[in-house]
């Protein structure tokens, strides 16, 4: 699996159902920490940009 594939997978809400995210809470609980789903996805996109800056 390429690094790009791994990063794309973090955009999928289903990833929040696996360890270690499932230990934090449900996907709804996790996303609510960002305010809403769109803000969560924006944070993921910002993370991707930062990861690519380093890579």
Buried (B, 14 or more C-beta within 10 A) or exposed (E): EEEEEEBEEBEEBEEBEEEEBEEEEEBEEBBBEBEEEEEBBEBBEEEBEEEEEEE
